[in-house]
């Protein structure tokens, strides 16, 4: 138990460090991947927003390494994530869909196996979807996860293009902005008309991309998406 607490403290301290990527890499050399998973789940509930995001990024590295060493254990982590997003689990799931997006962006096999499940969290059909996350904060996380996957593996995310375009009409600026980032990653030409309508939006959102937490205007995110789509 004492060792577990020490590892948890070391992980949280590393995630708060300016050189967090190096610190996490060092911990990955010193500890089995399995011992880092529980602290990473704990980091999703950290008071510091940047610690939470660094934890999400670290999930990708750790589970990717875990998969190389023991694929069955990595799949257990994925099933745990899915359970945490199930209403029956009783959990809140904060940061969990984002972690799923980071893991699938980092590991092709897990993306092939679980990518469609991630997409199902943002797919609403006939008012009674099977997996759609209706709670706004969780939905933001799911769209972020889809957007993150879109940056690395757009072919897996393409079936969700229409769902993402729909979110451009949301009243929640965060959902709109994250959807812009996703559609840019997809180079979704059929989103151009909708994106052009929102390039003048000055409302800023906090968005974590390229491993940086940034405050960006929704209109700028729409413009960046248009530039990716056009290849500029």
C-alpha positions as CSV (number, residue, x, y, z in Angstrom):
1,X,0.0,0.0,0.0
2,X,2.8,2.4,0.9
3,X,4.5,1.7,-2.4
4,X,1.3,2.5,-4.2
5,X,1.0,5.8,-2.5
6,X,4.6,6.6,-3.3
7,X,4.0,5.9,-7.0
8,X,0.8,7.9,-7.0
9,X,2.6,10.9,-5.4
10,X,5.5,10.6,-7.9
11,X,3.1,10.5,-10.9
12,X,1.1,13.5,-9.8
13,X,4.3,15.4,-9.0
14,X,5.7,14.5,-12.5
15,X,2.5,15.7,-14.2
16,X,2.7,19.1,-12.5
17,X,6.4,19.5,-13.6
18,X,7.4,21.8,-16.4
19,X,9.3,18.9,-17.9
20,X,6.4,16.5,-17.3
21,X,7.0,14.4,-20.5
22,X,10.6,13.6,-19.4
23,X,9.5,12.9,-15.8
24,X,6.8,10.5,-17.0
25,X,9.3,8.8,-19.3
26,X,11.6,8.3,-16.3
27,X,8.8,6.8,-14.3
28,X,8.0,4.4,-17.2
29,X,11.6,3.2,-17.0
30,X,11.5,2.6,-13.3
31,X,8.0,1.1,-12.8
32,X,5.9,-1.6,-14.5
33,X,3.2,0.1,-16.6
34,X,0.5,-1.6,-14.5
35,X,1.5,0.3,-11.4
36,X,1.1,3.7,-13.3
37,X,-2.5,3.1,-14.4
38,X,-4.2,3.7,-11.0
39,X,-2.3,7.0,-10.4
40,X,-3.2,8.2,-13.9
41,X,-6.8,7.5,-13.3
42,X,-6.4,9.5,-10.0
43,X,-4.9,12.4,-12.0
44,X,-8.1,12.8,-13.9
45,X,-9.6,14.2,-10.7
46,X,-6.7,16.4,-9.8
47,X,-7.6,20.0,-8.8
48,X,-5.1,21.4,-11.4
49,X,-6.5,21.4,-14.9
50,X,-3.0,21.1,-16.5
51,X,-2.3,18.1,-14.3
52,X,-5.5,16.5,-15.6
53,X,-4.5,17.1,-19.2
54,X,-1.0,15.9,-18.8
55,X,-2.5,12.7,-17.2
56,X,-4.6,12.3,-20.3
57,X,-1.6,12.6,-22.6
58,X,0.3,10.1,-20.4
59,X,-2.4,7.5,-20.7
60,X,-1.5,7.3,-24.4
61,X,2.2,6.6,-23.7
62,X,1.7,4.2,-20.9
63,X,-1.1,2.1,-22.4
64,X,0.8,2.0,-25.7
65,X,3.8,0.6,-23.9
66,X,1.6,-1.7,-21.9
67,X,0.1,-3.1,-25.1
68,X,3.5,-3.9,-26.4
69,X,4.3,-5.8,-23.2
70,X,1.0,-7.4,-22.4
71,X,-1.9,-6.7,-24.8
72,X,-4.5,-8.3,-22.6
73,X,-3.7,-5.9,-19.7
74,X,-4.1,-2.9,-22.1
75,X,-7.5,-4.2,-23.2
76,X,-8.5,-4.4,-19.5
77,X,-7.8,-0.7,-19.2
78,X,-9.9,0.0,-22.2
79,X,-12.8,-2.0,-20.8
80,X,-12.4,-0.2,-17.5
81,X,-12.8,3.1,-19.4
82,X,-15.9,1.9,-21.2
83,X,-17.4,0.7,-17.8
84,X,-16.7,4.2,-16.3
85,X,-18.7,5.7,-19.1
86,X,-21.6,3.4,-18.5
87,X,-24.4,4.8,-16.5
88,X,-24.6,1.6,-14.5
89,X,-21.1,2.2,-13.2
90,X,-22.2,5.1,-11.0
91,X,-19.0,7.0,-11.8
92,X,-18.7,10.5,-13.2
93,X,-16.2,9.6,-15.9
94,X,-14.4,13.0,-15.8
95,X,-11.4,12.9,-18.3
96,X,-12.2,9.3,-19.3
97,X,-13.3,9.8,-22.9
98,X,-10.4,12.1,-23.4
99,X,-8.0,9.3,-22.2
100,X,-9.7,6.9,-24.6
101,X,-9.1,9.3,-27.4
102,X,-5.4,9.7,-26.5
103,X,-4.9,6.0,-26.2
104,X,-6.5,5.2,-29.5
105,X,-4.5,8.0,-31.1
106,X,-1.4,6.4,-29.8
107,X,-2.0,2.7,-30.6
108,X,-3.3,1.6,-33.9
109,X,-4.6,-1.8,-32.8
110,X,-6.6,-0.4,-30.0
111,X,-7.9,2.3,-32.3
112,X,-9.1,-0.4,-34.7
113,X,-10.8,-2.3,-31.9
114,X,-12.2,0.6,-29.8
115,X,-12.4,3.6,-32.1
116,X,-16.0,2.9,-33.2
117,X,-17.0,2.7,-29.5
118,X,-15.5,6.2,-28.9
119,X,-17.4,7.5,-31.9
120,X,-20.7,6.1,-30.5
121,X,-20.4,8.5,-27.5
122,X,-21.1,11.5,-29.8
123,X,-23.7,9.8,-32.0
124,X,-27.3,10.7,-31.3
125,X,-29.9,8.8,-33.2
126,X,-33.7,8.9,-33.0
127,X,-33.5,10.4,-29.5
128,X,-32.6,7.2,-27.8
129,X,-29.0,6.5,-28.7
130,X,-27.2,3.5,-27.1
131,X,-24.0,5.3,-25.9
132,X,-24.5,9.0,-26.5
133,X,-23.3,11.1,-23.6
134,X,-26.0,13.6,-22.9
135,X,-24.2,15.4,-20.0
136,X,-22.5,18.4,-21.6
137,X,-19.1,18.1,-19.8
138,X,-18.8,14.4,-20.7
139,X,-19.9,15.1,-24.2
140,X,-17.2,17.8,-24.5
141,X,-14.7,15.1,-23.4
142,X,-16.0,12.6,-25.9
143,X,-15.7,15.1,-28.8
144,X,-12.2,16.0,-27.6
145,X,-11.3,12.3,-27.7
146,X,-12.8,11.9,-31.2
147,X,-10.9,15.1,-32.3
148,X,-7.6,13.8,-30.9
149,X,-8.1,10.5,-32.7
150,X,-8.9,12.4,-35.9
151,X,-5.4,14.0,-35.8
152,X,-3.7,10.7,-36.0
153,X,-6.2,8.3,-37.6
154,X,-8.7,10.2,-39.6
155,X,-10.0,7.2,-41.5
156,X,-11.4,5.8,-38.3
157,X,-13.2,9.0,-37.4
158,X,-14.6,9.7,-40.9
159,X,-17.9,7.9,-40.2
160,X,-18.5,10.6,-37.5
161,X,-18.2,13.5,-39.9
162,X,-21.9,14.3,-39.9
163,X,-22.1,14.1,-36.1
164,X,-19.2,16.6,-35.8
165,X,-20.8,19.0,-38.4
166,X,-24.0,18.9,-36.3
167,X,-22.0,20.2,-33.3
168,X,-21.0,23.3,-35.2
169,X,-24.6,24.5,-34.6
170,X,-24.4,23.9,-30.8
171,X,-25.1,26.7,-28.3
172,X,-22.1,25.5,-26.3
173,X,-18.9,27.3,-27.6
174,X,-16.6,24.5,-26.4
175,X,-18.5,21.8,-28.4
176,X,-18.3,24.1,-31.5
177,X,-14.6,24.8,-31.1
178,X,-13.6,21.2,-30.4
179,X,-15.7,20.0,-33.4
180,X,-13.8,22.5,-35.6
181,X,-10.5,21.0,-34.5
182,X,-11.8,17.5,-35.3
183,X,-13.1,18.5,-38.7
184,X,-9.8,20.1,-39.6
185,X,-8.0,16.8,-38.7
186,X,-10.5,15.0,-41.0
187,X,-10.0,17.6,-43.8
188,X,-13.8,17.3,-44.1
189,X,-14.7,19.2,-47.3
190,X,-18.4,18.9,-46.6
191,X,-18.0,20.9,-43.4
192,X,-16.6,24.0,-45.3
193,X,-19.9,25.9,-45.6
194,X,-20.7,25.5,-41.9
195,X,-17.2,26.4,-40.9
196,X,-17.2,29.6,-43.0
197,X,-20.3,30.8,-41.1
198,X,-18.5,30.8,-37.8
199,X,-15.1,32.3,-38.6
200,X,-16.1,35.6,-37.1
201,X,-17.0,34.2,-33.6
202,X,-14.9,35.9,-31.0
203,X,-15.9,33.7,-28.0
204,X,-12.8,32.1,-26.6
205,X,-12.6,28.6,-25.2
206,X,-9.9,26.7,-23.4
207,X,-8.7,23.8,-25.6
208,X,-5.8,21.4,-25.0
209,X,-4.1,20.5,-28.3
210,X,-0.5,19.9,-29.3
211,X,0.0,19.2,-25.6
212,X,-0.7,22.8,-24.7
213,X,-3.6,24.3,-22.9
214,X,-4.7,27.3,-25.0
215,X,-7.3,30.0,-25.0
216,X,-8.5,30.3,-28.6
217,X,-11.4,32.0,-30.3
218,X,-14.0,29.7,-31.8
219,X,-13.7,31.6,-35.1
220,X,-9.9,31.0,-35.1
221,X,-10.5,27.3,-34.7
222,X,-12.9,27.4,-37.6
223,X,-10.4,29.2,-39.7
224,X,-7.6,26.8,-38.8
225,X,-9.9,23.9,-39.8
226,X,-10.6,25.6,-43.2
227,X,-6.9,26.0,-43.8
228,X,-6.3,22.3,-43.1
229,X,-9.1,21.3,-45.4
230,X,-7.8,23.5,-48.2
231,X,-4.2,22.4,-47.6
232,X,-2.9,25.9,-47.0
